[in-house]
């Protein structure tokens, strides 16, 4: 195993763990005045922490085109994704169903990555994606809710926004470094969540332990860790590969919840976790994770991929 491959695999593993932390952050926010208030302060503080990287990028010649491009990616991949998904859950969509809707992302990304990015997905990869979705469905259980139909639409909108941002980020023409890009994403999200916070009450934070811990958790694990690693991995490999890793986040979240809150790990959850692992392995069997170009396609010619798939 060469060094580039090892680095990419470690980054992907860290991304899965960090992305899963966002769901734990939502649970931590349940004891605060409101999740939008937590998210506003999350992005405001993250913007301040990342501001030096943004200023440095401007001094090195960050163009208006790059700035606009990253603003679009951040708006859809971070702001709309989080705001729509969280509002849907607030309106009564069960967390399990929200996770299932979110688990449609890898398949939607794979379906669009071919015509838009030239990432060919063979039958073995499609089988892996479907198996991963089945694993998520088994892991999160068969929850149902009585939320209005449009609330489910919000969760679907959030998922579609992340798909769109992922595909747009993979199109050529931008060499913005991950940290300045993340700074722009947070700067875009901050005023939106300020408006959402003011629509529900005051933006003044309660200076108590629960609130401060939830904000710090979101900044360190979900923003710098989850989103930072998501975009970094996306630069190194394919949109389909990175999206397929999202299948691992619901079962990893269950492990987070067990370790932090003592929530029981069900047999169905463990079986679902196994299916997710198998699905991700199959989905990425012919993809080379190292490097931008080698990660784009299997080294097996397109004409041979179908023949070698079951």
Helices and strands as residue ranges (DSSP letters): H 3-29, H 35-59, H 64-74, I 75-80, H 81-90, H 95-102, H 105-117, H 123-140, H 149-170, H 178-200, H 209-217, I 218-227, H 228-236, H 239-244, H 247-261, H 267-283, H 302-308
